Amino acid sequence: MGQYFKAVNTDKREYICPWCIGGGAKLWEWAANSQGSIFTLLLRKSDEGGGGDFYGYHKGCGEGGPINGPLSSIAGRWAGDRVCLVGDYDSSSLYNDARSYRNISRELVDEWNAFIEIPDRKLEYDPCSSCTPS
Ligand SMILES: [Zn+2]
């Protein structure tokens, strides 16, 4: 079978489910597919924007220009937090404990797709059965 991984933020008690964002759960799948790139957006830290940046790309702010106010609920959301890709074989039980955390997969996919714009690099939100209460 193999070990499954999910992205967990223990400070904010949030997680991202690999299946809910249209990806695979094995570490190799996180590494080899678009889903692994989500950390660039989540971990971004700067209060200024520039060309090719999240803010500069869409909002047209000047190179090195200050960002006035929060423009995204996702970009930089996890910067500075305790974040891990936890496996279901890990002895910590965090993988299962995170089920009680908030799943931010939908917000992430919406923000990611608006940011990246390239069709082949977009994610697809598809709530999986393990995250949907039956
Ligand atoms: Zn899920």
Backbone and ligand atoms as CSV (ligand in chain L), in Angstrom:
chain,resi,resn,atom,element,x,y,z
A,1,MET,N,N,0.824,-1.197,0.000
A,1,MET,CA,C,0.000,0.000,0.000
A,1,MET,C,C,0.865,1.255,0.000
A,2,GLY,N,N,1.626,1.458,1.023
A,2,GLY,CA,C,2.426,2.672,1.127
A,2,GLY,C,C,1.841,3.622,2.140
A,3,GLN,N,N,2.680,4.564,2.524
A,3,GLN,CA,C,2.267,5.513,3.554
A,3,GLN,C,C,1.627,6.752,2.932
A,4,TYR,N,N,0.558,7.225,3.541
A,4,TYR,CA,C,-0.130,8.429,3.086
A,4,TYR,C,C,0.288,9.627,3.940
A,5,PHE,N,N,0.398,10.764,3.290
A,5,PHE,CA,C,0.792,11.992,3.987
A,5,PHE,C,C,-0.235,13.095,3.764
A,6,LYS,N,N,-0.408,13.931,4.786
A,6,LYS,CA,C,-1.215,15.137,4.630
A,6,LYS,C,C,-0.455,16.306,5.247
A,7,ALA,N,N,-0.730,17.504,4.755
A,7,ALA,CA,C,-0.078,18.709,5.253
A,7,ALA,C,C,-0.853,19.225,6.457
A,8,VAL,N,N,-0.122,19.406,7.570
A,8,VAL,CA,C,-0.774,19.799,8.813
A,8,VAL,C,C,-0.074,21.010,9.414
A,9,ASN,N,N,-0.879,21.944,9.882
A,9,ASN,CA,C,-0.381,23.105,10.621
A,9,ASN,C,C,-0.898,22.959,12.048
A,10,THR,N,N,0.014,22.616,12.967
A,10,THR,CA,C,-0.414,22.365,14.345
A,10,THR,C,C,-0.666,23.663,15.107
A,11,ASP,N,N,-0.097,24.772,14.674
A,11,ASP,CA,C,-0.364,26.052,15.338
A,11,ASP,C,C,-1.786,26.541,15.049
A,12,LYS,N,N,-2.186,26.481,13.810
A,12,LYS,CA,C,-3.523,26.966,13.426
A,12,LYS,C,C,-4.573,25.854,13.443
A,13,ARG,N,N,-4.125,24.617,13.681
A,13,ARG,CA,C,-5.037,23.470,13.671
A,13,ARG,C,C,-5.793,23.396,12.333
A,14,GLU,N,N,-4.990,23.385,11.263
A,14,GLU,CA,C,-5.532,23.296,9.909
A,14,GLU,C,C,-4.809,22.180,9.160
A,15,TYR,N,N,-5.439,21.672,8.115
A,15,TYR,CA,C,-4.758,20.692,7.281
A,15,TYR,C,C,-5.193,20.827,5.833
A,16,ILE,N,N,-4.361,20.253,4.967
A,16,ILE,CA,C,-4.682,20.156,3.547
A,16,ILE,C,C,-4.635,18.689,3.183
A,17,CYS,N,N,-5.725,18.228,2.632
A,17,CYS,CA,C,-5.857,16.825,2.259
A,17,CYS,C,C,-5.415,16.653,0.809
A,18,PRO,N,N,-4.489,15.736,0.543
A,18,PRO,CA,C,-3.997,15.565,-0.824
A,18,PRO,C,C,-5.093,15.128,-1.799
A,19,TRP,N,N,-6.033,14.330,-1.320
A,19,TRP,CA,C,-7.108,13.856,-2.217
A,19,TRP,C,C,-8.104,14.976,-2.503
A,20,CYS,N,N,-8.375,15.824,-1.509
A,20,CYS,CA,C,-9.324,16.937,-1.710
A,20,CYS,C,C,-8.800,17.963,-2.716
A,21,ILE,N,N,-7.475,18.012,-2.907
A,21,ILE,CA,C,-6.938,18.958,-3.881
A,21,ILE,C,C,-6.572,18.244,-5.188
A,22,GLY,N,N,-7.103,17.038,-5.366
A,22,GLY,CA,C,-6.950,16.320,-6.628
A,22,GLY,C,C,-5.605,15.659,-6.815
A,23,GLY,N,N,-4.881,15.421,-5.720
A,23,GLY,CA,C,-3.556,14.819,-5.827
A,23,GLY,C,C,-3.494,13.433,-5.225
A,24,GLY,N,N,-2.264,12.969,-5.022
A,24,GLY,CA,C,-2.019,11.686,-4.394
A,24,GLY,C,C,-1.417,11.909,-3.019
A,25,ALA,N,N,-1.467,10.881,-2.169
A,25,ALA,CA,C,-1.083,11.053,-0.776
A,25,ALA,C,C,0.315,10.545,-0.434
A,26,LYS,N,N,0.934,9.806,-1.330
A,26,LYS,CA,C,2.272,9.283,-1.026
A,26,LYS,C,C,3.308,10.402,-1.152
A,27,LEU,N,N,4.391,10.271,-0.441
A,27,LEU,CA,C,5.393,11.343,-0.427
A,27,LEU,C,C,5.904,11.645,-1.831
A,28,TRP,N,N,6.119,10.578,-2.611
A,28,TRP,CA,C,6.583,10.763,-3.987
A,28,TRP,C,C,5.572,11.580,-4.784
A,29,GLU,N,N,4.289,11.330,-4.547
A,29,GLU,CA,C,3.239,12.065,-5.272
A,29,GLU,C,C,3.206,13.532,-4.854
A,30,TRP,N,N,3.425,13.791,-3.563
A,30,TRP,CA,C,3.521,15.190,-3.107
A,30,TRP,C,C,4.682,15.884,-3.817
A,31,ALA,N,N,5.799,15.156,-3.957
A,31,ALA,CA,C,7.010,15.763,-4.511
A,31,ALA,C,C,6.926,15.966,-6.018
A,32,ALA,N,N,6.289,15.038,-6.722
A,32,ALA,CA,C,6.355,15.039,-8.182
A,32,ALA,C,C,5.225,15.799,-8.873
A,33,ASN,N,N,4.176,16.140,-8.132
A,33,ASN,CA,C,3.015,16.766,-8.764
A,33,ASN,C,C,2.814,18.212,-8.305
A,34,SER,N,N,1.901,18.913,-8.979
A,34,SER,CA,C,1.623,20.321,-8.681
A,34,SER,C,C,1.276,20.551,-7.215
A,35,GLN,N,N,0.675,19.566,-6.589
A,35,GLN,CA,C,0.227,19.760,-5.209
A,35,GLN,C,C,1.370,20.127,-4.267
A,36,GLY,N,N,2.594,19.624,-4.564
A,36,GLY,CA,C,3.728,19.926,-3.697
A,36,GLY,C,C,4.147,21.392,-3.758
A,37,SER,N,N,3.728,22.076,-4.812
A,37,SER,CA,C,4.081,23.489,-4.974
A,37,SER,C,C,3.231,24.409,-4.108
A,38,ILE,N,N,2.196,23.872,-3.500
A,38,ILE,CA,C,1.301,24.718,-2.698
A,38,ILE,C,C,2.034,25.407,-1.555
A,39,PHE,N,N,3.147,24.804,-1.117
A,39,PHE,CA,C,3.865,25.386,0.015
A,39,PHE,C,C,4.510,26.722,-0.343
A,40,THR,N,N,4.779,26.950,-1.626
A,40,THR,CA,C,5.324,28.256,-2.014
A,40,THR,C,C,4.331,29.356,-1.686
A,41,LEU,N,N,3.071,29.081,-1.868
A,41,LEU,CA,C,2.038,30.087,-1.585
A,41,LEU,C,C,1.776,30.177,-0.080
A,42,LEU,N,N,1.655,29.042,0.565
A,42,LEU,CA,C,1.331,29.022,1.998
A,42,LEU,C,C,2.445,29.600,2.872
A,43,LEU,N,N,3.693,29.425,2.448
A,43,LEU,CA,C,4.827,29.826,3.291
A,43,LEU,C,C,5.447,31.160,2.881
A,44,ARG,N,N,4.864,31.795,1.860
A,44,ARG,CA,C,5.384,33.087,1.403
A,44,ARG,C,C,5.415,34.083,2.558
A,45,LYS,N,N,6.551,34.764,2.727
A,45,LYS,CA,C,6.616,35.783,3.773
A,45,LYS,C,C,7.299,37.027,3.235
A,46,SER,N,N,6.532,38.072,3.077
A,46,SER,CA,C,7.042,39.397,2.730
A,46,SER,C,C,5.881,40.368,2.790
A,47,ASP,N,N,6.162,41.558,3.302
A,47,ASP,CA,C,5.109,42.566,3.301
A,47,ASP,C,C,5.268,43.532,2.118
A,48,GLU,N,N,6.114,43.109,1.181
A,48,GLU,CA,C,6.251,43.879,-0.049
A,48,GLU,C,C,6.077,42.938,-1.234
A,49,GLY,N,N,5.692,43.509,-2.377
A,49,GLY,CA,C,5.438,42.698,-3.561
A,49,GLY,C,C,6.367,43.068,-4.696
A,50,GLY,N,N,6.451,42.177,-5.675
A,50,GLY,CA,C,7.286,42.427,-6.846
A,50,GLY,C,C,6.793,41.625,-8.033
A,51,GLY,N,N,7.460,41.779,-9.157
A,51,GLY,CA,C,7.074,41.055,-10.360
A,51,GLY,C,C,7.129,39.557,-10.150
A,52,GLY,N,N,6.124,38.842,-10.622
A,52,GLY,CA,C,6.071,37.395,-10.476
A,52,GLY,C,C,5.640,36.947,-9.105
A,53,ASP,N,N,5.340,37.905,-8.273
A,53,ASP,CA,C,4.921,37.624,-6.906
A,53,ASP,C,C,3.412,37.417,-6.871
A,54,PHE,N,N,2.934,36.906,-5.787
A,54,PHE,CA,C,1.494,36.713,-5.667
A,54,PHE,C,C,0.749,38.026,-5.850
A,55,TYR,N,N,1.148,39.045,-5.126
A,55,TYR,CA,C,0.433,40.323,-5.182
A,55,TYR,C,C,0.752,41.095,-6.439
A,56,GLY,N,N,2.059,41.171,-6.758
A,56,GLY,CA,C,2.479,41.943,-7.913
A,56,GLY,C,C,1.899,41.395,-9.204
A,57,TYR,N,N,1.768,40.093,-9.238
A,57,TYR,CA,C,1.272,39.415,-10.437
A,57,TYR,C,C,-0.131,39.866,-10.800
A,58,HIS,N,N,-0.974,40.013,-9.786
A,58,HIS,CA,C,-2.373,40.332,-10.055
A,58,HIS,C,C,-2.742,41.775,-9.742
A,59,LYS,N,N,-2.097,42.347,-8.784
A,59,LYS,CA,C,-2.530,43.664,-8.321
A,59,LYS,C,C,-1.702,44.793,-8.927
A,60,GLY,N,N,-0.605,44.419,-9.609
A,60,GLY,CA,C,0.176,45.422,-10.293
A,60,GLY,C,C,0.892,46.406,-9.388
A,61,CYS,N,N,1.210,45.997,-8.172
A,61,CYS,CA,C,1.938,46.917,-7.306
A,61,CYS,C,C,3.384,47.018,-7.792
A,62,GLY,N,N,4.043,48.116,-7.490
A,62,GLY,CA,C,5.388,48.356,-7.978
A,62,GLY,C,C,6.404,47.390,-7.407
A,63,GLU,N,N,7.525,47.246,-8.099
A,63,GLU,CA,C,8.609,46.382,-7.631
A,63,GLU,C,C,9.075,46.866,-6.269
A,64,GLY,N,N,9.049,45.984,-5.286
A,64,GLY,CA,C,9.461,46.374,-3.942
A,64,GLY,C,C,8.462,47.270,-3.237
A,65,GLY,N,N,7.292,47.391,-3.808
A,65,GLY,CA,C,6.278,48.250,-3.198
A,65,GLY,C,C,5.591,47.579,-2.036
A,66,PRO,N,N,5.183,48.373,-1.057
A,66,PRO,CA,C,4.513,47.795,0.107
A,66,PRO,C,C,3.130,47.251,-0.245
A,67,ILE,N,N,2.720,46.236,0.483
A,67,ILE,CA,C,1.400,45.657,0.313
A,67,ILE,C,C,0.506,46.263,1.389
A,68,ASN,N,N,-0.564,46.855,0.959
A,68,ASN,CA,C,-1.471,47.502,1.901
A,68,ASN,C,C,-2.612,46.571,2.269
A,69,GLY,N,N,-2.505,45.974,3.411
A,69,GLY,CA,C,-3.581,45.125,3.914
A,69,GLY,C,C,-3.541,43.725,3.349
A,70,PRO,N,N,-4.231,42.820,3.999
A,70,PRO,CA,C,-4.251,41.433,3.538
A,70,PRO,C,C,-5.057,41.297,2.249
A,71,LEU,N,N,-4.453,40.719,1.232
A,71,LEU,CA,C,-5.126,40.547,-0.052
A,71,LEU,C,C,-5.496,39.102,-0.291
A,72,SER,N,N,-5.060,38.228,0.597
A,72,SER,CA,C,-5.330,36.817,0.418
A,72,SER,C,C,-5.428,36.142,1.769
A,73,SER,N,N,-6.335,35.180,1.862
A,73,SER,CA,C,-6.437,34.405,3.098
A,73,SER,C,C,-5.505,33.203,3.054
A,74,ILE,N,N,-4.859,32.970,1.921
A,74,ILE,CA,C,-4.007,31.793,1.754
A,74,ILE,C,C,-2.527,32.147,1.624
A,75,ALA,N,N,-2.185,33.134,0.796
A,75,ALA,CA,C,-0.772,33.472,0.580
A,75,ALA,C,C,-0.144,33.904,1.905
A,76,GLY,N,N,0.859,33.170,2.330
A,76,GLY,CA,C,1.556,33.467,3.577
A,76,GLY,C,C,0.838,32.984,4.826
A,77,ARG,N,N,-0.258,32.307,4.644
A,77,ARG,CA,C,-1.075,31.887,5.793
A,77,ARG,C,C,-0.310,31.037,6.806
A,78,TRP,N,N,0.606,30.186,6.314
A,78,TRP,CA,C,1.334,29.270,7.200
A,78,TRP,C,C,2.769,29.712,7.468
A,79,ALA,N,N,3.157,30.879,6.993
A,79,ALA,CA,C,4.538,31.346,7.185
A,79,ALA,C,C,4.845,31.494,8.677
A,80,GLY,N,N,5.905,30.854,9.115
A,80,GLY,CA,C,6.329,30.951,10.512
A,80,GLY,C,C,5.652,29.971,11.453
A,81,ASP,N,N,4.696,29.216,10.959
A,81,ASP,CA,C,3.983,28.248,11.807
A,81,ASP,C,C,4.693,26.894,11.814
A,82,ARG,N,N,4.328,26.059,12.781
A,82,ARG,CA,C,4.812,24.681,12.791
A,82,ARG,C,C,3.959,23.881,11.806
A,83,VAL,N,N,4.617,23.456,10.727
A,83,VAL,CA,C,3.938,22.781,9.625
A,83,VAL,C,C,4.684,21.488,9.298
A,84,CYS,N,N,3.964,20.441,8.999
A,84,CYS,CA,C,4.624,19.206,8.572
A,84,CYS,C,C,3.752,18.440,7.600
A,85,LEU,N,N,4.401,17.561,6.869
A,85,LEU,CA,C,3.704,16.547,6.090
A,85,LEU,C,C,3.757,15.297,6.961
A,86,VAL,N,N,2.663,14.963,7.578
A,86,VAL,CA,C,2.681,13.842,8.514
A,86,VAL,C,C,2.130,12.591,7.843
A,87,GLY,N,N,2.800,11.466,8.100
A,87,GLY,CA,C,2.398,10.187,7.518
A,87,GLY,C,C,1.497,9.406,8.448
A,88,ASP,N,N,0.675,8.563,7.864
A,88,ASP,CA,C,-0.253,7.785,8.692
A,88,ASP,C,C,0.437,6.657,9.465
A,89,TYR,N,N,1.696,6.355,9.161
A,89,TYR,CA,C,2.445,5.365,9.942
A,89,TYR,C,C,3.167,6.013,11.127
A,90,ASP,N,N,3.170,7.338,11.195
A,90,ASP,CA,C,3.912,8.038,12.250
A,90,ASP,C,C,3.316,7.738,13.625
A,91,SER,N,N,4.179,7.542,14.612
A,91,SER,CA,C,3.721,7.164,15.958
A,91,SER,C,C,3.015,8.303,16.694
A,92,SER,N,N,3.085,9.513,16.170
A,92,SER,CA,C,2.490,10.657,16.880
A,92,SER,C,C,0.961,10.645,16.876
A,93,SER,N,N,0.345,9.930,15.961
A,93,SER,CA,C,-1.112,9.932,15.750
A,93,SER,C,C,-1.637,11.269,15.240
A,94,LEU,N,N,-0.733,12.174,14.874
A,94,LEU,CA,C,-1.156,13.470,14.338
A,94,LEU,C,C,-1.972,13.314,13.058
A,95,TYR,N,N,-1.614,12.326,12.253
A,95,TYR,CA,C,-2.341,12.110,10.994
A,95,TYR,C,C,-3.843,11.971,11.267
A,96,ASN,N,N,-4.173,11.144,12.246
A,96,ASN,CA,C,-5.596,10.956,12.565
A,96,ASN,C,C,-6.151,12.094,13.411
A,97,ASP,N,N,-5.348,12.619,14.329
A,97,ASP,CA,C,-5.811,13.738,15.160
A,97,ASP,C,C,-6.201,14.941,14.307
A,98,ALA,N,N,-5.514,15.112,13.189
A,98,ALA,CA,C,-5.772,16.271,12.329
A,98,ALA,C,C,-7.165,16.238,11.705
A,99,ARG,N,N,-7.840,15.104,11.801
A,99,ARG,CA,C,-9.218,15.055,11.287
A,99,ARG,C,C,-10.109,16.065,12.004
A,100,SER,N,N,-9.746,16.414,13.240
A,100,SER,CA,C,-10.538,17.395,13.984
A,100,SER,C,C,-10.111,18.831,13.666
A,101,TYR,N,N,-9.056,18.976,12.881
A,101,TYR,CA,C,-8.607,20.307,12.471
A,101,TYR,C,C,-9.467,20.799,11.310
A,102,ARG,N,N,-9.256,22.051,10.949
A,102,ARG,CA,C,-10.008,22.652,9.846
A,102,ARG,C,C,-9.342,22.306,8.511
A,103,ASN,N,N,-10.116,21.778,7.592
A,103,ASN,CA,C,-9.643,21.454,6.252
A,103,ASN,C,C,-9.734,22.711,5.383
A,104,ILE,N,N,-8.580,23.260,4.990
A,104,ILE,CA,C,-8.592,24.489,4.184
A,104,ILE,C,C,-8.347,24.196,2.704
A,105,SER,N,N,-8.564,22.964,2.303
A,105,SER,CA,C,-8.267,22.546,0.929
A,105,SER,C,C,-9.040,23.346,-0.117
A,106,ARG,N,N,-10.292,23.626,0.130
A,106,ARG,CA,C,-11.100,24.357,-0.855
A,106,ARG,C,C,-10.558,25.778,-1.055
A,107,GLU,N,N,-10.310,26.492,0.051
A,107,GLU,CA,C,-9.773,27.854,-0.055
A,107,GLU,C,C,-8.435,27.848,-0.786
A,108,LEU,N,N,-7.623,26.845,-0.462
A,108,LEU,CA,C,-6.315,26.750,-1.091
A,108,LEU,C,C,-6.445,26.570,-2.602
A,109,VAL,N,N,-7.296,25.663,-3.026
A,109,VAL,CA,C,-7.455,25.400,-4.459
A,109,VAL,C,C,-7.956,26.658,-5.180
A,110,ASP,N,N,-8.927,27.337,-4.617
A,110,ASP,CA,C,-9.451,28.558,-5.246
A,110,ASP,C,C,-8.338,29.588,-5.431
A,111,GLU,N,N,-7.568,29.802,-4.362
A,111,GLU,CA,C,-6.509,30.808,-4.398
A,111,GLU,C,C,-5.367,30.371,-5.326
A,112,TRP,N,N,-5.025,29.102,-5.245
A,112,TRP,CA,C,-3.948,28.557,-6.077
A,112,TRP,C,C,-4.276,28.733,-7.563
A,113,ASN,N,N,-5.482,28.367,-7.956
A,113,ASN,CA,C,-5.858,28.417,-9.368
A,113,ASN,C,C,-5.915,29.849,-9.876
A,114,ALA,N,N,-6.326,30.786,-9.025
A,114,ALA,CA,C,-6.341,32.195,-9.430
A,114,ALA,C,C,-4.921,32.711,-9.598
A,115,PHE,N,N,-4.024,32.212,-8.777
A,115,PHE,CA,C,-2.628,32.657,-8.806
A,115,PHE,C,C,-1.877,32.058,-9.987
A,116,ILE,N,N,-1.960,30.757,-10.178
A,116,ILE,CA,C,-1.054,30.073,-11.088
A,116,ILE,C,C,-1.466,30.203,-12.552
A,117,GLU,N,N,-2.730,30.253,-12.808
A,117,GLU,CA,C,-3.301,30.499,-14.145
A,117,GLU,C,C,-2.962,29.471,-15.228
A,118,ILE,N,N,-1.874,28.737,-15.112
A,118,ILE,CA,C,-1.473,27.768,-16.139
A,118,ILE,C,C,-2.351,26.513,-16.007
A,119,PRO,N,N,-3.108,26.180,-17.042
A,119,PRO,CA,C,-4.071,25.066,-16.932
A,119,PRO,C,C,-3.467,23.767,-16.397
A,120,ASP,N,N,-2.286,23.377,-16.883
A,120,ASP,CA,C,-1.679,22.111,-16.458
A,120,ASP,C,C,-1.214,22.121,-15.009
A,121,ARG,N,N,-1.080,23.291,-14.410
A,121,ARG,CA,C,-0.580,23.390,-13.042
A,121,ARG,C,C,-1.700,23.657,-12.028
A,122,LYS,N,N,-2.931,23.709,-12.509
A,122,LYS,CA,C,-4.048,23.975,-11.606
A,122,LYS,C,C,-4.412,22.729,-10.799
A,123,LEU,N,N,-5.053,22.969,-9.678
A,123,LEU,CA,C,-5.526,21.891,-8.819
A,123,LEU,C,C,-7.037,21.779,-8.969
A,124,GLU,N,N,-7.558,20.632,-8.580
A,124,GLU,CA,C,-9.002,20.431,-8.666
A,124,GLU,C,C,-9.549,20.089,-7.290
A,125,TYR,N,N,-10.461,20.915,-6.799
A,125,TYR,CA,C,-11.064,20.615,-5.501
A,125,TYR,C,C,-12.100,19.510,-5.678
A,126,ASP,N,N,-11.909,18.437,-4.936
A,126,ASP,CA,C,-12.809,17.292,-5.004
A,126,ASP,C,C,-12.865,16.677,-3.610
A,127,PRO,N,N,-13.820,17.136,-2.785
A,127,PRO,CA,C,-13.871,16.652,-1.395
A,127,PRO,C,C,-13.914,15.129,-1.335
A,128,CYS,N,N,-12.960,14.539,-0.624
A,128,CYS,CA,C,-12.866,13.076,-0.586
A,128,CYS,C,C,-13.734,12.493,0.527
A,129,SER,N,N,-13.936,11.205,0.465
A,129,SER,CA,C,-14.838,10.559,1.416
A,129,SER,C,C,-14.291,10.575,2.845
A,130,SER,N,N,-12.945,10.577,3.012
A,130,SER,CA,C,-12.413,10.562,4.380
A,130,SER,C,C,-12.542,11.933,5.044
A,131,CYS,N,N,-12.776,12.997,4.270
A,131,CYS,CA,C,-12.942,14.340,4.841
A,131,CYS,C,C,-14.396,14.764,4.916
A,132,THR,N,N,-15.261,14.009,4.261
A,132,THR,CA,C,-16.686,14.359,4.240
A,132,THR,C,C,-17.432,13.516,5.254
A,133,PRO,N,N,-18.075,14.160,6.236
A,133,PRO,CA,C,-18.842,13.374,7.218
A,133,PRO,C,C,-19.951,12.583,6.531
A,134,SER,N,N,-20.059,11.321,6.878
A,134,SER,CA,C,-21.086,10.491,6.231
A,134,SER,C,C,-22.419,10.597,6.939
L,1,ZN,ZN,ZN,-9.896,14.861,1.831
